Amino acid sequence: MPDFSTDIEIEPWEYISECNRHEIDELIESLIENGHLSEFNGKVTPKKEGVMDLEWDESLMKIRNSRHLLSNEDEYLIIEISKKLV
Protein backbone atom coordinates (compact mmCIF):
# COMPACT_ATOMS: atom_id res chain seq x y z
CA MET A 1 0.00 0.00 0.00
CA PRO A 2 1.41 3.46 -0.89
CA ASP A 3 2.53 5.77 1.91
CA PHE A 4 1.67 9.48 1.55
CA SER A 5 3.05 12.32 3.60
CA THR A 6 0.81 15.25 4.48
CA ASP A 7 3.21 17.87 5.79
CA ILE A 8 1.63 21.31 5.87
CA GLU A 9 3.64 24.42 6.64
CA ILE A 10 1.80 27.46 7.95
CA GLU A 11 3.00 30.66 9.52
CA PRO A 12 2.04 31.37 13.15
CA TRP A 13 -0.04 34.40 12.12
CA GLU A 14 -2.00 32.20 9.71
CA TYR A 15 -2.92 29.82 12.51
CA ILE A 16 -3.80 32.58 14.97
CA SER A 17 -5.92 34.48 12.47
CA GLU A 18 -8.16 31.40 12.15
CA CYS A 19 -8.59 30.92 15.92
CA ASN A 20 -11.60 32.19 17.83
CA ARG A 21 -11.23 34.06 21.14
CA HIS A 22 -11.55 30.89 23.24
CA GLU A 23 -8.84 29.11 21.22
CA ILE A 24 -6.52 32.12 21.52
CA ASP A 25 -7.07 32.18 25.30
CA GLU A 26 -6.15 28.48 25.44
CA LEU A 27 -3.02 29.13 23.36
CA ILE A 28 -1.95 31.98 25.65
CA GLU A 29 -2.55 29.87 28.76
CA SER A 30 -0.45 27.09 27.22
CA LEU A 31 2.37 29.56 26.44
CA ILE A 32 2.27 30.79 30.05
CA GLU A 33 2.31 27.23 31.44
CA ASN A 34 5.30 26.31 29.25
CA GLY A 35 7.24 29.43 30.27
CA HIS A 36 7.20 31.10 26.84
CA LEU A 37 5.08 34.02 28.02
CA SER A 38 4.95 35.81 31.36
CA GLU A 39 1.67 35.87 33.24
CA PHE A 40 -0.15 39.11 34.05
CA ASN A 41 -2.77 38.82 36.82
CA GLY A 42 -3.41 35.21 35.84
CA LYS A 43 -6.03 35.96 33.23
CA VAL A 44 -6.21 36.95 29.62
CA THR A 45 -7.99 40.19 28.77
CA PRO A 46 -8.78 41.61 25.34
CA LYS A 47 -6.64 44.50 24.13
CA LYS A 48 -8.06 47.92 24.95
CA GLU A 49 -8.33 50.56 22.27
CA GLY A 50 -8.33 53.89 24.13
CA VAL A 51 -5.20 56.02 24.34
CA MET A 52 -5.64 56.41 28.10
CA ASP A 53 -5.96 52.63 28.50
CA LEU A 54 -2.81 52.04 26.47
CA GLU A 55 -0.90 54.62 28.51
CA TRP A 56 -2.18 53.04 31.75
CA ASP A 57 -1.12 49.55 30.62
CA GLU A 58 2.31 50.83 29.64
CA SER A 59 2.75 52.52 33.03
CA LEU A 60 1.76 49.36 34.91
CA MET A 61 4.12 47.25 32.82
CA LYS A 62 6.99 49.65 33.57
CA ILE A 63 6.29 49.36 37.29
CA ARG A 64 6.00 45.58 37.07
CA ASN A 65 9.22 45.16 35.10
CA SER A 66 11.23 47.66 37.16
CA ARG A 67 10.27 46.75 40.71
CA HIS A 68 13.92 46.30 41.62
CA LEU A 69 14.52 49.98 40.82
CA LEU A 70 11.79 51.29 43.13
CA SER A 71 12.61 52.79 46.50
CA ASN A 72 11.08 51.19 49.59
CA GLU A 73 8.77 54.21 49.89
CA ASP A 74 7.55 53.84 46.29
CA GLU A 75 6.93 50.13 46.76
CA TYR A 76 5.08 50.78 50.03
CA LEU A 77 2.90 53.43 48.34
CA ILE A 78 1.97 51.06 45.51
CA ILE A 79 1.10 48.31 48.00
CA GLU A 80 -1.06 50.72 50.02
CA ILE A 81 -2.91 51.81 46.87
CA SER A 82 -3.53 48.18 45.95
CA LYS A 83 -4.98 47.49 49.42
CA LYS A 84 -7.67 50.11 48.76
CA LEU A 85 -8.84 48.10 45.75
CA VAL A 86 -10.82 44.95 46.28
C-alpha positions in Angstrom: 0.0 0.0 0.0 1.4 3.5 -0.9 2.5 5.8 1.9 1.7 9.5 1.6 3.1 12.3 3.6 0.8 15.3 4.5 3.2 17.9 5.8 1.6 21.3 5.9 3.6 24.4 6.6 1.8 27.5 7.9 3.0 30.7 9.5 2.0 31.4 13.2 0.0 34.4 12.1 -2.0 32.2 9.7 -2.9 29.8 12.5 -3.8 32.6 15.0 -5.9 34.5 12.5 -8.2 31.4 12.2 -8.6 30.9 15.9 -11.6 32.2 17.8 -11.2 34.1 21.1 -11.5 30.9 23.2 -8.8 29.1 21.2 -6.5 32.1 21.5 -7.1 32.2 25.3 -6.1 28.5 25.4 -3.0 29.1 23.4 -1.9 32.0 25.7 -2.5 29.9 28.8 -0.4 27.1 27.2 2.4 29.6 26.4 2.3 30.8 30.1 2.3 27.2 31.4 5.3 26.3 29.3 7.2 29.4 30.3 7.2 31.1 26.8 5.1 34.0 28.0 4.9 35.8 31.4 1.7 35.9 33.2 -0.1 39.1 34.1 -2.8 38.8 36.8 -3.4 35.2 35.8 -6.0 36.0 33.2 -6.2 37.0 29.6 -8.0 40.2 28.8 -8.8 41.6 25.3 -6.6 44.5 24.1 -8.1 47.9 25.0 -8.3 50.6 22.3 -8.3 53.9 24.1 -5.2 56.0 24.3 -5.6 56.4 28.1 -6.0 52.6 28.5 -2.8 52.0 26.5 -0.9 54.6 28.5 -2.2 53.0 31.7 -1.1 49.6 30.6 2.3 50.8 29.6 2.8 52.5 33.0 1.8 49.4 34.9 4.1 47.3 32.8 7.0 49.7 33.6 6.3 49.4 37.3 6.0 45.6 37.1 9.2 45.2 35.1 11.2 47.7 37.2 10.3 46.8 40.7 13.9 46.3 41.6 14.5 50.0 40.8 11.8 51.3 43.1 12.6 52.8 46.5 11.1 51.2 49.6 8.8 54.2 49.9 7.6 53.8 46.3 6.9 50.1 46.8 5.1 50.8 50.0 2.9 53.4 48.3 2.0 51.1 45.5 1.1 48.3 48.0 -1.1 50.7 50.0 -2.9 51.8 46.9 -3.5 48.2 46.0 -5.0 47.5 49.4 -7.7 50.1 48.8 -8.8 48.1 45.7 -10.8 44.9 46.3 
